[in-house]
Amino acid sequence: MPSVCVVGGGLAGLAAAAALGEAGLDVDVYETRPFLGGRATSYPAPGVAEHEETIDNCQHILLGCCVNLIDFYRRLGVEGKVRFWREFTFLEPGGRASKMRATSLPAPLHFSGSFLTMPCFDWSDRLAIGRAMLNLMREAGRRDLDSITMADWLAGQRQTPRAMERFWRQVLVSAINEELDRMAASHAFQVFRLGFLAGGKWSAMGVPAVPLAELYGEAAWSRLPTVRIHTRAQVESVQGGVTLAGGERREADAVVLAVPWERAAGLAPHLGLDFTGWEHSPITGIHLWFDRAVTELPHATLLDRTMQWMFNKRDGRHIQLVVSASRGLTGMGKNEVVELAMRELTEFLPEVARARLERSHVVKEMRATFSAKPGLEARRPAAETSDGRLFLAGDWTRSGWPATMEGAVRSGYLAAEAVCRKLGRAGRFLKPDVG
Ligand SMILES: Cc1cc2nc3c(=O)[nH]c(=O)nc-3n(C[C@H](O)[C@H](O)[C@H](O)COP(=O)(O)OP(=O)(O)OC[C@H]3O[C@@H](n4cnc5c(N)ncnc54)[C@H](O)[C@@H]3O)c2cc1C
């Protein structure tokens, strides 16, 4: 049976391993850390006894249009552990809630009913957004969308300040993890085309109901007996096989290198990968534990403030806040971030003022994703490389999606397909985009 080594146990590497394992290949996954999941993982909460509580490094969400990620969860038998929500709450400071929910109207009109009545927008905002949406659909085929920013495109769309802040910025900064004036318009168009306009089912928001690492736990891998997982296994070279720290050598018919881009060039210098001009964009997650419930909402997007999303992790007492493209927070100390979060959360949820904060934890992921700026798309490398036995995967490779869990899984499936082609095996794994 042909053998494949996968380097990196994040979603890209795991997706490649699951696909190749299901196709009957012999697969070894090497992950340097003691646990799987890479940037989408969980660990014991600090400040309580070990095993008492597990938290995600940061809340991760998906949409119904993430068809490859959902397919990967199906391969591991965990698709039922993700709960989908069709209603989105937009909260204003002061606590007024606007609900956006998909109706049975055909796409792209499925959100129009609630959109027309959401009190966080007035008629001039709705008109401006509606007009820009029509233009977005009309201009989806434009060839220059990767060379302009979304802010450039919106500048020609006569948007109101509130539409810019509460709609375009609110949706896109979280989806792409970048500011409007730094993100390529092509990514923003894709978010709206697939996640907003394709239909209610594809817009539903998936929130894992278990800690992230549980989705790729031992039980899941027992379904794929030809896949072996090695944690605490750091790979030092991938030329002509795999060499582990300590010198152990493993030959294989193919190697999938699925590490972050800042590590890839060092592990495979012979590929001459060029990351000149690439940058990271950070995400900050803030966990707050209260002595009482402060909300009954399962989640909400928070308008006009630094905090962008709120997730109710347990009984309204454990709240997680998320800030994407969080450059403004990276220079602040932990206490300062918590103070800001508490101040803002009190404006959205009055019960916070009466509650006592028992614990808090701040996670600043400085290298959360690559910055999806204009001009980068054509420079993202494909799965096949000049080394015929070495294949690339990772959310930074040319997956057709921005740096997301879906992008990572797509890249893993594309690498697995390339491996199969090389080894003369049948293997089609990538599911086409919706719509
Ligand atoms: C805070 C945060 C919030 C996010 N929120 C969302 C969200 O809500 N929705 C969404 O879709 N996406 C989100 N993302 C993005 C998503 O997590 C990533 O796009 C995706 O997980 C990347 O997967 P990957 O496999 O490409 O890379 P990684 O997850 O980085 O995996 C690479 C793996 O390689 C391992 N490795 C590195 N070097 C070696 C070596 N020498 N030997 C062996 N192993 C090695 C690393 O330890 C790591 O486990 C978020 C990311 C962050 C950081």
The ligand as a Tripos MOL2 file, in Angstrom:
@<TRIPOS>MOLECULE
LIG
   53    58     1     0     0
SMALL
NO_CHARGES

@<TRIPOS>ATOM
      1 C1         -8.0500   33.1280   17.0090 C.3       1 LIG1
      2 C2         -8.5100   32.5430   15.7120 C.ar      1 LIG1
      3 C3         -9.8630   32.5780   15.3880 C.ar      1 LIG1
      4 C4        -10.2780   32.0360   14.1700 C.ar      1 LIG1
      5 N1        -11.6180   32.0000   13.8780 N.ar      1 LIG1
      6 C5        -12.0220   31.3380   12.7720 C.ar      1 LIG1
      7 C6        -13.4190   31.1430   12.5480 C.ar      1 LIG1
      8 O1        -14.2680   31.5490   13.3290 O.2       1 LIG1
      9 N2        -13.7790   30.4630   11.4180 N.ar      1 LIG1
     10 C7        -12.8610   29.9730   10.5320 C.ar      1 LIG1
     11 O2        -13.2540   29.3430    9.5430 O.2       1 LIG1
     12 N3        -11.5320   30.1460   10.7270 N.ar      1 LIG1
     13 C8        -11.1020   30.8100   11.8300 C.ar      1 LIG1
     14 N4         -9.7690   30.9500   12.0640 N.ar      1 LIG1
     15 C9         -8.7960   30.4860   11.0330 C.3       1 LIG1
     16 C10        -8.5610   28.9750   11.1380 C.3       1 LIG1
     17 O3         -8.3050   28.5930   12.4740 O.3       1 LIG1
     18 C11        -7.3440   28.6130   10.2830 C.3       1 LIG1
     19 O4         -7.5250   29.1290    8.9840 O.3       1 LIG1
     20 C12        -7.1440   27.1040   10.1630 C.3       1 LIG1
     21 O5         -7.3330   26.4550   11.3910 O.3       1 LIG1
     22 C13        -5.7330   26.8650    9.6330 C.3       1 LIG1
     23 O6         -5.4700   25.4700    9.5430 O.3       1 LIG1
     24 P1         -4.1090   24.9550    8.9260 P.3       1 LIG1
     25 O7         -4.1310   23.4750    9.0380 O.co2     1 LIG1
     26 O8         -3.8840   25.5590    7.5970 O.co2     1 LIG1
     27 O9         -2.9480   25.5470    9.8520 O.3       1 LIG1
     28 P2         -2.6200   25.3020   11.4710 P.3       1 LIG1
     29 O10        -3.9200   25.1860   12.1430 O.co2     1 LIG1
     30 O11        -1.7100   26.3780   11.8160 O.co2     1 LIG1
     31 O12        -1.9110   23.8800   11.4570 O.3       1 LIG1
     32 C14        -0.5500   23.7100   11.2230 C.3       1 LIG1
     33 C15        -0.0140   22.6830   12.2000 C.3       1 LIG1
     34 O13         1.3460   22.3870   11.8790 O.3       1 LIG1
     35 C16         2.0290   22.1450   13.0830 C.3       1 LIG1
     36 N5          3.4650   22.2730   12.8370 N.ar      1 LIG1
     37 C17         4.1720   23.3950   12.5820 C.ar      1 LIG1
     38 N6          5.4660   23.1090   12.3850 N.ar      1 LIG1
     39 C18         5.5800   21.7520   12.4930 C.ar      1 LIG1
     40 C19         6.6720   20.8400   12.3860 C.ar      1 LIG1
     41 N7          7.9230   21.2750   12.1220 N.pl3     1 LIG1
     42 N8          6.4480   19.5080   12.5650 N.ar      1 LIG1
     43 C20         5.1880   19.0450   12.8370 C.ar      1 LIG1
     44 N9          4.1230   19.8770   12.9650 N.ar      1 LIG1
     45 C21         4.3140   21.2080   12.7830 C.ar      1 LIG1
     46 C22         1.4610   23.2090   14.0200 C.3       1 LIG1
     47 O14         1.7070   22.8920   15.3760 O.3       1 LIG1
     48 C23        -0.0200   23.1740   13.6550 C.3       1 LIG1
     49 O15        -0.7480   22.2700   14.4490 O.3       1 LIG1
     50 C24        -9.3310   31.4930   13.2580 C.ar      1 LIG1
     51 C25        -7.9700   31.4770   13.6030 C.ar      1 LIG1
     52 C26        -7.5620   31.9800   14.8070 C.ar      1 LIG1
     53 C27        -6.1040   31.9070   15.1780 C.3       1 LIG1
@<TRIPOS>BOND
     1     1     2 1
     2     2     3 ar
     3     2    52 ar
     4     3     4 ar
     5     4     5 ar
     6     4    50 ar
     7     5     6 ar
     8     6     7 ar
     9     6    13 1
    10     7     8 2
    11     7     9 ar
    12     9    10 ar
    13    10    11 2
    14    10    12 ar
    15    12    13 ar
    16    13    14 ar
    17    14    15 1
    18    14    50 ar
    19    15    16 1
    20    16    17 1
    21    16    18 1
    22    18    19 1
    23    18    20 1
    24    20    21 1
    25    20    22 1
    26    22    23 1
    27    23    24 1
    28    24    25 2
    29    24    26 1
    30    24    27 1
    31    27    28 1
    32    28    29 2
    33    28    30 1
    34    28    31 1
    35    31    32 1
    36    32    33 1
    37    33    34 1
    38    33    48 1
    39    34    35 1
    40    35    36 1
    41    35    46 1
    42    36    37 ar
    43    36    45 ar
    44    37    38 ar
    45    38    39 ar
    46    39    40 ar
    47    39    45 ar
    48    40    41 1
    49    40    42 ar
    50    42    43 ar
    51    43    44 ar
    52    44    45 ar
    53    46    47 1
    54    46    48 1
    55    48    49 1
    56    50    51 ar
    57    51    52 ar
    58    52    53 1
@<TRIPOS>SUBSTRUCTURE
     1 LIG1         1 GROUP 0 **** ****
